[in-house]
Amino acid sequence: MSDTQAGQREGSRPVPIPIREALAAPRTGDPQGRAKASKNLRHGARSTRAGSGRSPRRAESVKRQSLSPTPIESLPFRKFDSDGCEWIVRLSGRASVGSRGDTGAQLLHLTFFRAEDPSVAARHSVAVGKTIEDFSEDRLRELLGSARAAD
């Protein structure tokens, strides 16, 4: 260390204490200070640091059902007219955003389709609401006008 003792002030700032002096040397004897596995566990006992806690046999026995996309026709939808053209708006996603203390805002992902071609998405929009039925036809027209073109 320097001429000043650890912890004493040098000018207006305290002198830093080297970490090796503040803490005891590693107990494992490992030069990098890494912990070694404990040898106090009896054979076959699980360590408290085990990964997922599942045995390999259990993980293999769990069969999960594969997910499949929801058909477009089964999504909730509404029909409306805008500028003489009939449109179909479908609820294609939903999310809740906010902080822990409040209930959060419900966001709806809306996809707009032309009635002439109801299987091809024309535009996408995100709006605040609980259900697709909450929107008036005027609001749906506004959302259509501000919606992004589908890729």
Summary of the structure (lengths in Angstrom):
residues: 151
radius of gyration: 31.1
end to end distance: 65.7
largest distance: 87.8
contacts: 272
relative contact order: 0.10
helix: 17%
strand: 28%
